[in-house]
Structures are given as C-alpha cells and as structure tokens.
Amino acid sequence: MRDFSPDHRWLSLNTATVRRQGDLAQIVEACARHGIRAIDPWRDQVAAIGLDRAVRIVRDAGLELSGYCRGGMFTSDAAHRSEVRDDNRRAVDEAKALGAPCVVLVVGGLPQFSRPGSAPSKDIAAARAQVDDAIADMLDYASQANMPLAIEPLHPAYAADRACVNTTGQALDICDRLDPQRSGLLGVALDVYHIWWDPELMPQIARAGKDRLLAFHVCDWLVPTEDILNDRGMMGDGVIDIRSIRAAVEAQDFAGFCEIEIFSNAWWDRPMDDVLRTCIERHRTVV
C-alpha cells in the first residue's frame, strides 16, 4: 500500500467538500495554493462559472481531475426519458472537455425523486431495470468519446431518492451484464461512506479488479449521524476503517487519487483554508 505520510500528491478534492465557501474558481485557486494536485468538480459548479472558463482555470492551475460529478439520475416516467438521455450525454461532453478520467454515476431512486415531475412509483425493481437500460444507452454514447462511466453504489438509506444501486455487488452485476469484455469503459466509484458496512465488500473489491475500479472516495461515518446526507465526517472522526478498505483497493493495483468528498454542514461552516489544511493532514495520517 502506498505511503501517504510524506506528502499529499495523491489527494484529490471533491469540490462539494467546500461548495458553500466559494465558487469553482475560488476552490481551484485555493487548491493550487495548498498544493492539491487534483479535483472532482460538480456539474452545477461548472455551470455556475461556464464550461469554457472552468476548462481554462483547471488547465491554467495545472490540476488533474479524478472524476466528474455527476451523471445518472436515470429513473423517470416516460415523459422525461429523452430529458434524462440528453442530460447524461451533456455530462459526457462536459467531462471530455474538462479532461476527466470518468463520469461518476449516481443512478437515481424512485422516479418522482430522481426526476421531479415524474409520476410517483413504489416499484424499485422497475427502477433498477430502467437504470440498466439507461446505462446501456449512455455507455454507447460514452464509448464514442472514450469516456469511462463509474457507477457509485450508495448506502441503502438513499435507495428511494438517490440510488437504487446500493452495494458494490449490485454495481458490478450491471458492469458484467453491460460490459462483459471488461473494456475499461464501465466500472465503479467506491465511496467508503456508502460501502463500509457491507459484509461482502472485500470479496467484491477483489471481484472488481483493476479494470473496474475507476474512482475511490473517502470521508468518515459519524456516530451519531445527525443528517444522513449532510453530516459526513472528516477522515479519522468516525468509525470507518478507511486504511483497510484502501489496502484492499490498492491490492487490485488501483493507483489513482484518493478523493476526499465530505458533505457536512459543520465543515461547510468553516473557512475554506481550514478545511483544506485538515484534509491534507488527515490524508497523510488517517487515509
């Protein structure tokens, strides 16, 4: 396993971690100031400053990307499906322009939550079937751009409103169905916040192998958790054995960035420089 203690060259910042402290341009400037080499920007943050400007400031700062957040939210009623398709194709185009190594997919839950305005449904099996079909369609488009897609399984608490793919095994089942040849264009983004609890995690990481492991995200699970969405912990403040999970991922020859992604009302209330300094320190000592 890599030794992160001497430096933070393999730290990537998911820009949601400091989204309330500044816009994407300010975040990029702060990352450059702190010697952070990579980011994973969110589409709304890119849209807020414009794609052309986002491309320019990332390039001028010499930053790499560890991913692009996010595509997906595939589930909808029939009236919204062309909207879903077109939105995800735009995500691929934006990722290509930015030089991202993959588009991270949060697949969606029940239609009325994933695409507002869709007719309500309680049929999660149908939602999962729709996710398969939509990823297959997106994969055809992404393949033309040579843009990998990374399915992110989310904790089961999000099954209704954000993602009906909730385990690494489920995500890999989709990969195996749609990309049996392991082309490198379909894989998983593993976030310890969502997967740490899974008793099948370690064998599923081994099953994924190097060609399916496209992104690795870290934060921590606090006990008690006050808000399932916006109370993630800084690494080392919670109960996740982050280093053991990283060891399993790196045993499959994953050598990419360890991306810090923290949705936290508490950390959003702190100055950006304080958050980044803490991220760097914890990356070296905990991750």
C-alpha positions, 0 to 999 in steps of 0.5 A: 500500500502506498505511503501517504505520510510524506506528502499529499500528491495523491489527494484529490478534492471533491469540490462539494467538500467546500461548495458553500465557501466559494465558487469553482474558481475560488476552490481551484485557486485555493487548491493550487495554493495548498498544493492539491494536485487534483479535483472532482468538480460538480456539474452545477459548479461548472455551470455556475462559472461556464464550461469554457472558463472552468476548462481554462482555470483547471488547465491554467492551475495545472490540476488533474481531475479524478472524476466528474460529478455527476451523471445518472439520475436515470429513473423517470416516467416516460415523459422525461426519458429523452430529458434524462438521455440528453442530460447524461450525454451533456455530462459526457461532453462536459467531462471530455472537455474538462479532461476527466478520467470518468463520469461518476454515476449516481443512478437515481431512486424512485422516479418522482425523486430522481426526476421531479415531475415524474409520476410517483412509483413504489416499484424499485425493481422497475427502477433498477431495470430502467437504470440498466437500460439507461446505462446501456444507452449512455455507455454507447454514447460514452464509448464514442468519446472514450469516456469511462462511466463509474457507477457509485453504489450508495448506502441503502438509506438513499435507495428511494431518492438517490440510488437504487444501486446500493452495494458494490455487488449490485454495481458490478452485476450491471458492469458484467451484464453491460460490459462483459469484455471488461473494456475499461469503459464501465466500472465503479466509484467506491465511496467508503461512506456508502460501502463500509458496512457491507459484509461482502465488500472485500470479496467484491473489491477483489471481484472488481479488479483493476479494470473496474475500479475507476474512482475511490472516495473517502470521508468518515461515518459519524456516530451519531449521524445527525443528517444522513446526507449532510453530516459526513465526517472528516477522515479519522472522526468516525468509525470507518476503517478507511486504511483497510478498505484502501489496502484492499483497493490498492491490492487490485493495483488501483493507483489513482487519487484518493478523493476526499468528498465530505458533505457536512454542514459543520465543515461547510461552516468553516473557512475554506483554508481550514478545511483544506489544511485538515484534509491534507493532514488527515490524508497523510495520517488517517487515509 
